[in-house]
Amino acid sequence: MKKCALYRCKQCFATIADESDVRIDKDIVDWMFENEMEESKIGFIAKFKISDKVLIHRCANNTVGLCEFIGWKEIEE
């Protein structure tokens, strides 16, 4: 399994996955995905740098929204 970064459009609230931008060493968050049957986990991680790039999303023919980083998702490789 690999991780991808998740973003949410501030205009239309769509959730967008970016497989090329994980932003963090996968080993740091692996423990969060260890057991899918467990209840939610909370933990602290080392500070990480948020990318300098800005993700935009074309919501409709006449609307473009800015997206914010909201977390990670585990996906099949």
URFENJO-V615016 format. One record per residue. N is the residue number from 1. RES is the residue in one small letter. PHI is phi in whole degrees, 0 to 359 (999 if undefined). NEAR is the number of other ideal C-beta (glycine too) atoms within 12 Angstrom. Layout:
# URFENJO-V615016
N:RES:PHI:NEAR
N:RES:PHI:NEAR
This chain:
# URFENJO-V615016
1:m:999:16
2:k:234:18
3:k:259:28
4:c:227:27
5:a:279:32
6:l:247:25
7:y:232:31
8:r:235:23
9:c:288:24
10:k:284:22
11:q:271:20
12:c:246:18
13:f:69:15
14:a:293:23
15:t:259:21
16:i:237:29
17:a:261:24
18:d:237:25
19:e:289:19
20:s:272:13
21:d:232:23
22:v:268:26
23:r:72:28
24:i:210:23
25:d:300:14
26:k:302:21
27:d:294:14
28:i:292:19
29:v:253:27
30:d:305:20
31:w:298:15
32:m:289:24
33:f:255:23
34:e:302:14
35:n:232:11
36:e:293:11
37:m:276:8
38:e:288:11
39:e:290:7
40:s:306:10
41:k:246:16
42:i:231:9
43:g:199:13
44:f:260:11
45:i:234:19
46:a:298:11
47:k:301:9
48:f:227:17
49:k:274:12
50:i:281:16
51:s:305:18
52:d:279:9
53:k:283:16
54:v:245:16
55:l:266:30
56:i:243:19
57:h:225:23
58:r:277:17
59:c:284:19
60:a:210:12
61:n:304:6
62:n:242:8
63:t:224:15
64:v:234:17
65:g:245:22
66:l:272:21
67:c:247:29
68:e:245:23
69:f:290:29
70:i:237:22
71:g:155:24
72:w:232:29
73:k:223:22
74:e:265:22
75:i:228:17
76:e:292:9
77:e:273:9
